[in-house]
Amino acid sequence: MLSLKHIAISSFNENVAYLHKDCDTYKVDDIKNITKIEVHGGAAPVFAFLEVVDDASIVAPNELGLNTEAFSRLNLPEGANVTLSMAGLPPSAGVLQRKIAGNILSSSEYNAVIKDIVARRYSNMDIASFLVASGSFMTATEVLSLTEALIGDEVIKWDNENIVVDHHCLGGVPGNKTDIIITAIVAAYGLPMPKTAARSLTSCAGVADTFAVLANVDASEAKLKQLIKDNRGAIVDYNSLPIAKAGKIVSSVERALGLTQQQHIVASILSIKLAAGVTHLVLDIPVGPSSRIKSTSEAMRIRKLVEYVGDMLSLEIDAVITDGSEPIGNGVGAVLEARDVMKVLRNKEDAPQDLLEKSLFLAGRILEFDPRLRGGQGYHVAKEILTSGRALEAINRMIYAQGKAPQAQLGHLTRDIVSAKAGVVESIDNQRINKIGVLAGASQYPGAGLDLLKKVGDKVEPGEALYRIHSVSTHDFAFANSFVDGNNGYEIDTRK
């Protein structure tokens, strides 16, 4: 028996155990070549990677230390008696090797891998191996199998609702927070829309980050159901819901490695929506030279893939290819994006027109899932809901029902990035703008980001501001300024 000790170290979702080199119960010499162990004593064993220490102030010879993740999962108090054993290979280890060798996996094999991932038998390195191997080659049937496996056992049921809608954008376009406006319009119309949103993965702000500027985005399943019953719409962080557990683990590894395989993205998105009980989905696929999807042909391949998976899993999907050649809206970063969203919902004259029109277009596609609405009427119905103020009323009900957030402040450290020459803005590099925003601190602080003062087609004069950087931290501000001096992300055509 060993005494359990919490080692307050977070290891990016990895379970780590610490054993003293002079431990009498388990001789390190006997297990020094074994890196994986099972820790027993809780309701279920916890799988962890073993680290050996020689400092008794960290772990004494009669103690077993667990990092924050493993300690939380074992769910025992410090001082509890625990035992350990050497862990064998995960049951699906052979399946992983088959995929690395380039084989096509069956549905049962994908289920086996995902089951081991959820049980934490896979390390982050193991998961990364699986992602790289499967991302290099997957058939449409394999994507279907992976999607089914990622759905998991927890699926939200919506009693007495024949149609449950949602919208998702494949991303890669800064700003572009149409989701919040769409949810307000659709909720005002009356279709149930439990918008499951993510926080920032690789961008300045995810939908959940932006809406968190306005309201609390954490909700239990029971709370989400009540919100939909009362208001017909809600925007919540899907990480707060007990669904798609494997997808959350896999996404965290993908984010750490910077992996963006389209097959995995499709499986992850559709599994989350299906686990949330969504029956009808509008999928926005932005295409642009500096967006995630570079060409129309690539977008068409994704569209056909999601339609195939949707058909097989009884999820009706309207996949729409849109213009992703430049940022949508004027704000990049949670506070600035929330400002743009509320300008649109309040029908302000200075509301970004590109954000307004794209939101109406996509909201109209969702409304047309209602069989009572004739094709082509969705846009006009969405516009009437917005201009009448009904969408604003709907978003306000959602904000107060979910809990109004404290007012976030815009970053006080600012710098205007100006044009060196006269001309017309020819293009804006989405990836560059996103990187500048991230360096400015937008992925950590809601008040950081970029305020875009010029868009494609706008005339500029020498010394005129193209955009304004906002930062909260002096270090972030310095990083962003250093990066932008090499390339500000704007191309100016001096011939016009």
C-alpha positions in Angstrom: 0.0 0.0 0.0 1.1 3.5 -0.7 -0.3 6.8 0.6 -1.8 9.0 -2.1 -0.4 12.5 -2.6 -1.6 15.2 -5.0 1.2 16.8 -7.0 -0.1 20.1 -8.1 1.1 19.9 -11.7 -1.1 20.0 -14.8 0.2 18.0 -17.7 -2.1 19.0 -20.6 -4.7 16.3 -20.0 -2.0 13.5 -19.4 -2.1 11.3 -16.3 1.3 11.2 -14.6 2.2 9.2 -11.5 5.4 9.9 -9.3 7.2 7.2 -7.3 10.3 7.7 -5.1 13.4 5.8 -6.3 13.7 4.2 -2.8 10.1 3.0 -2.6 10.1 -0.2 -0.5 6.8 -1.5 -1.8 7.6 -1.3 -5.5 11.2 -1.6 -6.4 12.1 0.9 -9.1 14.8 -1.5 -10.4 12.0 -4.0 -11.2 9.8 -1.6 -13.1 12.2 1.0 -14.6 11.4 -0.2 -18.1 7.7 0.1 -17.6 6.3 3.5 -18.2 2.5 2.8 -17.9 0.9 1.8 -14.6 -2.6 1.2 -13.2 -3.4 2.9 -10.0 -6.0 1.0 -7.9 -8.1 2.1 -4.9 -10.8 4.3 -6.5 -14.0 3.2 -8.2 -12.1 2.4 -11.3 -8.4 2.1 -12.0 -6.5 5.1 -13.4 -3.9 4.6 -16.1 -0.9 6.8 -15.8 2.7 7.3 -16.9 5.3 6.7 -14.2 8.0 9.2 -13.3 10.7 8.3 -10.8 11.9 11.1 -8.4 14.7 11.2 -5.9 13.5 14.2 -3.8 11.5 13.1 -0.8 10.0 16.5 -0.5 8.1 15.8 -3.7 7.2 12.2 -3.0 8.2 10.2 0.0 9.2 6.5 -0.3 5.8 5.4 1.1 3.8 7.7 -1.2 2.4 7.7 -4.7 2.1 11.1 -6.3 -0.5 11.9 -8.9 -0.6 15.0 -11.0 -3.8 17.1 -11.1 -5.5 15.3 -13.9 -4.8 11.8 -12.5 -5.7 12.8 -8.9 -9.0 14.2 -10.1 -9.9 11.1 -12.0 -9.0 8.7 -9.2 -11.4 10.8 -7.0 -9.8 9.9 -3.6 -8.6 12.2 -0.8 -4.9 12.7 -0.1 -3.6 10.0 2.3 -5.9 7.3 0.9 -4.3 3.9 0.5 -3.6 2.9 -3.1 -1.8 0.2 -5.0 -0.3 0.1 -8.4 0.3 -2.6 -11.1 2.0 -2.6 -14.4 -0.4 -1.8 -17.2 -0.4 -3.9 -20.3 -0.9 -2.7 -23.8 -4.3 -1.2 -24.6 -6.7 -3.8 -26.1 -6.7 -1.8 -29.3 -2.9 -1.5 -29.6 -3.0 -3.9 -32.6 -5.6 -1.8 -34.3 -3.4 1.3 -34.0 -0.5 -0.6 -35.5 -2.8 -1.7 -38.4 -3.7 1.9 -39.1 -0.1 3.0 -38.9 0.6 0.3 -41.5 -2.0 1.9 -43.8 -4.9 -0.5 -43.4 -8.6 0.3 -43.6 -10.2 -0.1 -40.2 -13.7 -1.4 -39.5 -16.3 0.2 -37.4 -15.6 -2.1 -34.4 -11.9 -1.3 -34.6 -12.6 2.5 -34.5 -14.9 1.8 -31.5 -12.1 -0.1 -29.8 -9.6 2.8 -30.3 -12.0 5.4 -29.0 -13.0 3.2 -26.0 -9.3 3.0 -25.0 -8.9 6.8 -25.5 -11.9 7.5 -23.2 -10.5 5.1 -20.6 -7.2 7.0 -20.8 -5.3 3.9 -21.8 -3.8 6.0 -24.6 -1.2 8.7 -23.9 -1.2 11.9 -25.9 1.6 10.5 -27.9 -0.5 7.4 -28.7 -3.4 9.6 -29.7 -1.1 11.7 -31.9 0.1 8.5 -33.6 -3.5 7.5 -34.3 -4.4 11.0 -35.6 -1.4 11.2 -38.0 -1.9 7.6 -39.3 -5.6 8.0 -39.8 -5.3 11.5 -41.2 -3.0 10.4 -44.0 -5.6 8.1 -45.4 -9.3 7.5 -44.5 -12.1 6.3 -46.6 -15.6 7.9 -46.4 -16.8 4.7 -44.6 -13.9 5.1 -42.0 -15.0 8.7 -41.4 -18.5 7.4 -40.8 -17.1 4.8 -38.4 -15.0 7.4 -36.5 -18.0 9.7 -36.2 -20.2 7.0 -34.8 -17.4 6.1 -32.3 -16.9 9.7 -31.2 -20.6 10.2 -30.5 -20.3 8.1 -27.4 -23.0 6.9 -25.0 -24.3 10.2 -23.9 -26.8 11.7 -26.3 -29.2 14.5 -25.4 -32.8 13.7 -26.1 -35.2 16.4 -27.1 -38.7 15.2 -26.3 -41.5 16.4 -28.6 -39.1 18.2 -30.9 -39.1 16.9 -34.5 -36.6 19.5 -35.7 -33.5 20.6 -33.6 -31.2 22.9 -35.5 -27.7 24.2 -35.3 -25.1 26.0 -37.4 -21.3 25.4 -37.6 -18.5 27.1 -39.5 -15.4 25.2 -40.5 -13.4 28.3 -39.5 -10.3 29.9 -40.7 -11.9 33.3 -41.2 -11.2 35.9 -38.4 -14.3 37.5 -36.9 -17.2 35.7 -38.5 -19.3 35.4 -35.4 -22.5 34.8 -37.4 -23.5 32.0 -35.0 -24.7 34.4 -32.3 -26.8 36.4 -34.6 -28.2 33.3 -36.3 -29.1 31.8 -32.9 -31.0 34.9 -32.0 -32.9 35.0 -35.3 -33.8 31.3 -35.2 -34.8 31.4 -31.5 -37.1 34.4 -32.3 -38.7 32.4 -35.1 -39.3 29.5 -32.8 -37.1 26.6 -33.9 -35.1 25.1 -31.1 -31.4 25.8 -31.4 -29.1 24.5 -28.7 -25.9 26.0 -30.1 -23.0 24.0 -28.8 -19.9 26.2 -29.3 -16.2 25.8 -28.7 -13.7 28.1 -27.1 -10.7 29.2 -29.0 -8.8 26.3 -30.6 -6.4 28.0 -33.1 -8.1 31.3 -33.5 -8.3 34.6 -31.5 -11.7 33.7 -30.1 -14.2 30.9 -30.5 -18.0 31.4 -30.5 -18.1 30.4 -26.8 -15.4 33.0 -26.0 -17.3 35.8 -27.8 -20.6 34.9 -26.2 -18.9 34.6 -22.8 -18.4 38.4 -23.0 -22.2 38.7 -22.9 -23.3 35.7 -20.8 -22.3 32.6 -18.9 -21.7 29.8 -21.4 -21.4 26.8 -19.0 -24.5 24.7 -18.6 -25.5 21.2 -17.5 -27.7 19.1 -19.7 -30.7 19.8 -17.5 -30.0 23.6 -17.7 -29.6 23.5 -21.5 -32.9 21.7 -21.8 -34.6 24.3 -19.6 -33.0 27.2 -21.6 -34.3 25.7 -24.9 -37.8 25.1 -23.4 -38.0 28.7 -22.2 -36.2 30.7 -24.9 -35.9 28.3 -27.9 -32.2 29.2 -28.1 -29.0 28.9 -26.1 -25.2 29.2 -26.7 -23.2 27.0 -24.5 -19.6 25.7 -24.3 -19.9 22.0 -25.3 -17.0 21.2 -22.9 -19.4 21.9 -20.0 -21.8 19.2 -21.3 -21.3 15.4 -20.6 -21.2 14.6 -24.4 -18.6 13.5 -26.9 -15.9 12.8 -24.3 -13.5 11.2 -26.7 -13.8 14.1 -29.1 -12.7 16.5 -26.4 -9.6 14.5 -25.6 -8.7 14.1 -29.3 -9.3 17.8 -30.0 -6.9 18.8 -27.2 -4.2 16.7 -28.8 -4.9 18.1 -32.3 -4.7 21.6 -30.9 -1.4 21.0 -29.2 0.1 19.5 -32.4 -1.6 22.0 -34.8 -3.2 19.1 -36.7 -6.2 20.1 -39.0 -7.0 16.9 -41.0 -10.3 17.5 -42.7 -11.6 14.0 -42.1 -11.1 14.4 -38.3 -12.7 17.8 -38.4 -15.8 16.4 -40.1 -16.0 13.5 -37.7 -15.5 15.7 -34.6 -18.1 18.3 -35.7 -20.8 15.9 -36.7 -20.3 13.7 -33.6 -20.7 16.7 -31.3 -23.9 17.8 -33.1 -25.4 14.3 -33.0 -24.5 13.9 -29.4 -26.3 17.2 -28.7 -29.4 15.8 -30.3 -29.3 18.0 -33.4 -31.4 16.8 -36.4 -30.7 19.6 -38.9 -27.4 21.4 -39.5 -26.2 24.2 -41.7 -22.5 23.8 -42.3 -20.6 26.9 -43.5 -17.5 26.1 -45.6 -15.6 29.3 -46.2 -13.2 29.2 -49.1 -10.2 31.6 -49.6 -6.5 31.6 -50.3 -5.6 32.3 -46.7 -8.5 30.4 -45.1 -8.6 26.8 -43.8 -10.2 25.6 -47.1 -8.2 26.9 -50.0 -10.2 25.9 -53.1 -13.7 25.2 -54.2 -12.7 21.7 -55.2 -11.5 21.0 -51.7 -14.8 22.5 -50.3 -16.8 20.2 -52.6 -15.0 17.1 -51.3 -15.8 18.1 -47.7 -19.4 18.9 -48.7 -19.9 15.5 -50.2 -18.2 13.8 -47.2 -20.4 15.5 -44.6 -23.5 14.8 -46.7 -22.6 11.1 -46.9 -22.0 10.9 -43.1 -25.1 12.9 -42.4 -27.3 10.7 -44.6 -26.0 7.6 -43.0 -26.6 8.9 -39.4 -30.0 10.6 -40.2 -28.6 14.1 -39.8 -30.0 16.5 -42.4 -27.1 18.8 -43.5 -27.2 21.9 -45.7 -23.5 22.4 -46.5 -23.0 25.9 -47.9 -19.8 27.1 -49.6 -19.1 30.8 -48.8 -16.5 33.5 -49.4 -13.7 33.2 -46.9 -11.2 35.5 -48.7 -11.1 38.2 -45.9 -12.2 38.6 -42.3 -15.9 39.0 -41.6 -16.9 41.9 -39.5 -14.5 44.5 -38.1 -13.5 43.0 -34.8 -11.0 40.1 -34.2 -11.1 39.1 -30.5 -13.9 38.4 -28.1 -14.8 41.9 -27.0 -14.5 43.4 -30.4 -16.5 40.6 -32.0 -19.3 40.9 -29.4 -19.4 44.6 -30.2 -20.0 43.8 -33.9 -22.6 41.2 -33.1 -24.6 43.6 -30.9 -24.4 46.4 -33.5 -26.0 44.0 -36.0 -28.7 42.9 -33.5 -29.4 46.5 -32.6 -29.7 47.5 -36.2 -27.0 50.2 -35.9 -26.1 52.1 -39.0 -22.4 51.3 -38.5 -22.9 47.6 -38.1 -20.6 45.6 -40.3 -22.6 44.8 -43.5 -20.7 41.7 -44.4 -21.4 40.2 -41.0 -25.1 41.3 -41.3 -25.6 39.8 -44.7 -23.9 36.5 -44.1 -25.8 36.0 -40.9 -29.1 36.6 -42.7 -28.2 34.3 -45.5 -27.2 31.4 -43.1 -30.1 32.0 -40.7 -32.5 31.9 -43.7 -31.1 28.5 -44.7 -31.8 27.2 -41.2 -35.3 28.6 -41.2 -36.1 26.8 -44.4 -35.7 23.5 -42.5 -39.2 24.3 -41.3 -41.4 22.5 -43.8 -44.0 25.3 -43.4 -41.7 27.8 -45.0 -41.4 27.9 -48.7 -38.0 27.7 -50.3 -36.4 31.1 -50.9 -38.4 32.8 -48.1 -35.9 32.1 -45.3 -33.7 35.2 -46.0 -36.7 37.6 -46.0 -38.2 36.1 -42.8 -34.8 36.3 -41.1 -34.4 40.0 -42.2 -37.8 40.8 -40.8 -37.0 39.2 -37.5 -33.8 41.2 -37.3 -35.1 44.6 -38.4 -38.2 44.3 -36.2 -36.1 43.9 -33.1 -37.3 40.4 -32.3 -33.8 39.0 -32.7 -32.5 41.5 -30.1 -35.3 40.6 -27.7 -34.4 36.9 -28.2 -30.7 37.4 -27.5 -31.4 39.5 -24.4 -33.7 36.7 -23.0 -30.9 34.3 -23.7 -28.3 36.5 -21.9 -30.3 36.9 -18.8 -31.4 33.3 -18.7 -27.9 32.1 -19.0 -26.6 34.7 -16.6 -25.3 38.1 -17.7 -21.5 38.3 -17.8 -19.5 41.1 -16.1 -18.5 43.8 -18.6 -15.2 43.0 -20.1 -12.8 45.8 -20.9 -11.1 46.4 -24.2 -7.3 46.2 -24.0 -5.7 49.6 -23.2 -2.4 49.0 -25.0 -3.0 50.1 -28.6 -1.2 50.8 -31.8 -2.6 51.8 -35.2 -1.1 50.0 -38.1 -1.0 52.4 -41.0 -0.6 52.1 -44.7 2.8 53.1 -46.2 1.2 54.1 -49.5 -1.9 55.3 -51.3 -4.2 52.9 -53.1 -6.9 50.4 -52.5 -6.9 47.4 -50.2 -6.5 44.4 -52.6 -6.4 41.6 -50.1 -6.2 40.7 -46.4 -4.3 37.6 -45.2 -6.6 35.8 -42.8 -3.8 33.7 -41.4 -1.6 36.6 -40.8 -4.4 38.7 -39.1 -5.3 35.7 -36.9 -1.6 35.2 -35.9 -1.2 38.9 -35.0 -4.4 38.8 -32.9 -3.2 35.6 -31.1 0.2 37.2 -30.4 -1.7 40.3 -29.1 -3.2 38.0 -26.5 -6.7 37.5 -28.0 -6.7 33.8 -27.2 -6.1 34.5 -23.5 -7.8 37.9 -22.9 -11.2 38.8 -24.2 -10.2 42.4 -24.5 -7.2 41.8 -26.8 -7.4 41.6 -30.6 -7.6 43.7 -33.7 -10.1 46.4 -34.8 -10.1 46.4 -38.6 -10.6 49.9 -39.9 -10.2 49.0 -43.6 -11.5 46.1 -45.6 -11.0 44.8 -49.2 -11.9 47.5 -51.7 -11.5 50.5 -49.3 -9.3 53.4 -50.4 -6.3 54.3 -48.2 -3.9 57.2 -48.0 -0.3 57.1 -46.7 -0.3 57.1 -42.9 -4.0 56.1 -42.7 -4.8 53.4 -40.2 -5.6 49.9 -41.5 -6.3 48.4 -38.1 -5.7 48.9 -34.4 -4.0 46.4 -32.1 -5.4 46.0 -28.6 -3.5 44.2 -25.9 -3.8 43.7 -22.2 -0.3 42.5 -21.5 2.9 44.4 -22.3 4.6 41.2 -23.3 1.8 40.3 -25.8 1.8 43.8 -27.1 5.5 43.7 -27.8 5.2 40.3 -29.5 2.4 41.5 -31.8 4.2 44.7 -32.7 7.4 42.8 -33.5 5.5 40.4 -35.7 3.4 43.0 -37.6 6.5 45.0 -38.5 7.6 42.2 -40.8 4.2 41.9 -42.6 1.0 43.6 -41.6 -1.3 41.2 -43.5 -2.6 43.9 -46.0 -1.9 44.1 -49.7 -2.4 47.6 -51.2 -2.9 48.0 -54.9 -1.3 51.4 -55.9 -2.6 51.3 -59.4 -6.2 52.1 -58.4 
